């Protein structure tokens, strides 16, 4: 009986196709032809001239010399012949649902709904800055889950997102709410203490939409009453978190400033160490051995020194961390620890993400290509999205940006992106389009 129905459905489908006009049966999907002056191959650093990137739907289908890619009926051409074209950038440490305001009253009075609205604004700003993919590592009330989903269904404009929801932390730690007195009995949603509790919290966070797990392995800067150098979760708690997260297909990002917390998080198997301010030689050796990524979040030090205005109980910690963070990051990079670009955007205004690359090149000594790889190939690898993003290749999402000049000669050019395409849709256009 089932075979009969399948045959009937197949026959009806063939009859329906046959009844369509011949032009409809043979119509090829429409193409977008991006006519590029140069295209950066982030694998090699080659920048071939006069290339055409062919986009169909949300994917790149081919890259070929412009001379061998003529326009066909129905094609749309985008003229970027005076520009350098490269893959959309990736930031693996953002807080889109937060803004650059650390007044305690502002923190306490910002609702989850307001956080989502703030996120909608910041998502657009980030996308237009050329960052077509981000990880959002920490958001109250799962506001980043809703933000991601709203972007995915086209309600608002923003980058591709992986989100963590509320970060996991100990009672009274960096990821707890420590501003109110005991009468309010306030704890953050991600607070969990002990092996059994953290296992439950990982599963709960995934249940409500998290793509990855963010944990606070040490104290932090922008929190009251804790020490950035002090480890918070124990090694056993972090091992339990990582085991459950990995078994359930989620990676783990560890906020970690202090050396002991960095070491324990690395030994527990986290996928990335965020910040790494007080890392020492033992931490660096362990990170190289385990192969996890280092996410420096370095530009925020410069921005804070130039423009930051923090409450006193945050300001001294920021000063202390800033005194050591860059020297230790430089040592880790020189030792060959893998690096993925992350900014901590929200600590400074969103949209300035590409300034991180300037620090990598002009302060840490990376080549422009190596710095660019941290925000493309490396970041894609950390996210587990190497098949989707990180380079301009057939089969990947059509995430394409363009700049004037050569970013492999001056990486600061990437602070001024003139064209942004994400998944085949244009969101910023300083070029000409010909139908």
N, C-alpha and C positions, 0 to 999 in steps of 0.2 A: 504493500500500500504506500509506504513511504517513498519507494523508488518511483512509483507512478506519479506521485505529486511532484517530486523533484524534476522528472522529465517534463511534466506539464508546465511547470514554472519556467524551465529552460526554453521550451518551445514558445511560450508567450513572450518571453524577453526577446528572443530572436525576431519574432514578428513585430514587436514594438520598434526595435532598431531598424528593421527593414522599412517600416512605414515612415521613418524620418527622411527629410530631404537629404540628398546625397551630400550637400555642402555641410550639413550638420554632422553627418556620420564621419566625414573626413577632416573636420575642422581641428587644427592643432591648437593646443592651449596657447594663449597669448604670452608673448615674451617681453621682458624688459632687457634692453641692451645698455649696460653701463659702459660708456666709452671712456676709458681711463688713460690719463697721460702716462702714469706708472702704477704698477701694482706691487705692493710689498709682499714678498714671500717670507713669512715670519720664521719658517724653518731654516732658511739659508741666508737671508738678508739680501737676496737678489731682488732687483726692482726692474723687471722687464718693461719696456716702453710700449705704448700704443696697443694696449690689450683691451679686450671686451669681455666683461663678465655677463654671462647670460643667466637671467633669473626667470624661473617659471613658478608661479605660486609663491610659496615661502622659502623656496630652495634655490641654491646655485646649481645650475645644470652643467655649465662648462666655463672654462676660461681659455680664450684663444686670441691670436693676433687679430686686431681690428680689421686688417686688410682681408682676412679670410672669413669674416663674419658679417656678411651683408645684411642690411635690413630687409625684412620680409613684410608682406601685408599683415597689418594688425600689430606689428611690433611697436613698442615705445622706446625711444632712445633718451638716455640721460647723458648730457655732455659734461664729462669731467676730464676732458683732454688737457686742461691746464693744471690738473691736480694730481696729488699722490693718493692712491686709494689703498686702504688696508682694512683688515677685519675689525669689526666692532670690538671695543675694549671691554674688559671684565674686571670688576671690583669685588673681591671675595669677602670684604668686611665693611658693610654699610649698615646704617640705622635709618632707613628712609622714613620711618614713622616718628622719628624724633627730630627736633629742631635745635638750633644752636642757642639754647637758653637754659642756663643751669641755676637760675634763681630757684631756691627751694619751694617757694610758693607756686611758681610756674610748674615745677615737676609734680607737685601734689594736686594741682587743680586741673591738669590736663586729662580729660576723659579718654577712654578707648576710642570713642567715636571721633573725637577731635584728632587723636593720633592717626587714625585712618585718613582723615581729610588732609592732615599735614603730609602724610605719606603720598597722597595723590599728587600734591604739588611737587614734592621732592622727586618723585619718580619721573615726572616729565622733565624737570631740570636735569636730572642725571642722564636720561636718555639723550637729551639735546646736547649734552657735553661729550657725547660719543661713547658712552658706556651702555652697551646694548644688553649686557648681562650682569647681574649682581647676585651675591649672597647677602641676605639680610639676617644678621646674627644677633637677634634679641629684640623682642617687641612685646609690650604688655597686651594682655587680652587677645592674643592671636590676631592683632590688627594687621600684621604683615601677611598672614594667610589670606585674609579678605582682600588686601591690596593685590597680592599675586593673582588671586582668582578674578578680580575685577579687570586687571590688565589682560589676562588670558582670554576673557570673553569680549574684550573690546570696549568696556565701559569707560576706561581712562587710558591715557598714554603712559607707557613706562617700559622699562627693560624686562627681559626674561628674568625671572626670579627663582632662586631657591631660598626658603625661609625656615627659621628655626622656631618661631613662636617664642614663648617665655624662656629665657635662659635658666639653666639649672644651677643652683647654688646652695650653700649652707645657710642655716639660720644666722642672721646678723652679718652675712658676708656681702661681697660686692654685688651680688645679684639679688639681694633682698632689699626691701623697702625699710630704710633705717632712719627716716626723717621724723617720724611721729613717735610720741611717748607711749608707754605701755598701756595707757587707758584705751588706746585704739586697737590694740591687738592686731596690728597690721603685718602681714607677711606677703611677700611676692608670690605669684602663682607657681614659679619654678622652684621654690624652696623645698628641699628634701634632704633628710639626714639619715645616714645608715644605708647599708647595702640593699635591704629589701625596699626601702622607701625610694631610693634612686632608680631601682629597676622599675617600680611602678610608675615613677614620673616620666621615664623615657617612653614607656608604652602609652601613657596618657597623652604626652606631647605629640607622639606620632598619630594617635587616634584623632586628634583635632587638627591635623593637617601639616605637621612639620616635615620638611624635606631633609633636614639635618638636625643634629643636636648640638646646642651651644652650652658649654659648661664654664663655670668660674673656678679654675683650679687654684687661683690665688686671690688676694685682695686686689683692689683697684684704686684708681685715682678719683673718679667722679662718683664717689660714694662716701658716706659718713661713717666714721668709727672703725675703719678697717685699714690694714697695712698692705700695700702692694707687694711687699717682699714676703709676706706670710703665706704659707700654703693653707688652703682651705679644705677642699675635698682630700680625703686620704687616698693612698694608692689603691686600697681595696675597693673603695667606693668608685673610683674612676675606672678600674678594671671591669666592674659590674656594669657601669654605664656603657662603656665601649663594647662589651660583649653583646649586650642586648641591642644596641644601636646597629652594630654591624650585622648581627643575625637578621635584623629586620630591614636591612638594606639602606641604612642611613649612616652618613659619615659624622664625625665628631670634631668640632672646633673648640679649642680650649683657650679661653682668656687666661693668660699666664704671664705675670710680670716677674715674680720671684724665682730664684734658681731652683729651689727644692720643688716647687710646684711644676716648673717646666720639666724637670727630670722625671717626676712621678707621672705626669701626663704623657710624656713620651714613652715611658716604660709601659704604661697602661694601653698604649696603642692608638692614641688620638691621631687624627689625620692632619691636623694643623695646630701650630702654636701661634696664637695671636699676641702681638706686642713684643714679648720676649725681652723686656727691658733689662733685667738683671741676669741674663743668661751668662753662664761661665763656661770654661773649657769642657767640663764634664757634660754639661747640657748639650753643647755643640757636638761632641763626639757621639752622644746618644742619639741625637737627631739624625746625624749622618748614618749611623748604624741602622736605625729603624726606618729611615726614608720618609719621615713626615715633613710637611711643608712649614716654612717660617713665613708669617705674614707680618711685615715690619710696622705698618701704620706710622710712618716716620714723618710725613709732612706736617702732621698735627703739632709736632714740637715747634716747628718754625712758625706756624700760624698763631699758636698760643703765645709765643714770645713776642710776636709783633702786634697781635690784635686781641688776645684773650683777656677776659675779665671774669674771674671766677670767685665764688665765695671763699673766704679765708680757709675753711676747713678742706677745700679742694686745692687751693692755690699752692700750698706748700708741698703737697704730694706731687702735683704737676711739676713743680720746680725740681724736686728730688729725682723724679723719673727722667725728666728731660736732661739732667746732667750726665746720665750714663747710657741712655737708650741707644743713641746713634753709634757710639763707639763699639758697643757690644754687637749691634746689628752688622756693622762693617766687618767685625771679626768673623761673625758667622758666615757672611757672604763670601769673604776671602777663603774660608775653610771649605766652601763648596756645599753648604746647606741649601737645599732647594727652596726657592722663593716664589711666592705668588703675591700679586699686587692686592693690597688691601689698605683702606684709607682711614676707617673709623669715621667716615663722613657723618656729620651731625655734631661731632666735637668741633668741627669748623663747618662753614656753610657748604651745603650740597652744591655740586656742579664744579667744584675745584679739584675733583678727583685726580686729574692728569698731572697735578703738581707733584704727586707722589713719584712719578717717573723722573722728574727733575732731580729729586733727592737721590734716587738710586744711581743716576749717572754722575751728577756733579758733586755729590758728597760721598757716596759709597764706592765710586769707581767702576761701576758697571759700564759696559759698552751700551750704546743706544739700542742695539739689537737685543742684547741680553735683558735690558730693562723692558723693552717691548714684549719680549717673550714671557715675562712675569705676568703681564696683563692680557696675554692671549693663550699661548700653548700651555703654560704652567697652570694658570688659573682654571682653564678648561679641564686639565687633568685632575686637579684637586677636586673639582666639582663632579667628576665622573661624566663630563659632557664633551669629551674630545671628539665624539662622533657628530656633535651638533654645532659647536662653536669653537672659536680660537684661531681659525685660519680661513682664508678664501680658497675653498676647494669644492669640487662637485659633490653634491649630496648633503652639504651642510646648510644650515639656515642662512638665508641671504641677509646677513648682518654685515653691513658695509659702511665705512666712514671715509671721508676725504678731507685732506688738508692742503693748504698752499705751501709748497716747499717740501723738503726732504726730512722726515722725522728721524732718519738714521744718521743725519748730520747734526740736527738740533732737535732733541726730544721735546723741547718746550713748545715746539710747533703744535703738539697734540693738545695744548691748552686752548687752541683756537680751531675747533672742528667746524667746517663749513657745510658738510653734508652728512646726514645720518639716515640709513635705511636699516630697519629691523624686520626680519622675516618677510622681506619683499615689499614692505610698505615704507614710504618715505615720510620721515618726521621732521627733517630739517633740510632745506634745499637752497644752497647758494649756487646752483647750477642752472642750466637751461634744459628743458624737457621738450622733445619733439615727438609728436604722435606719428 
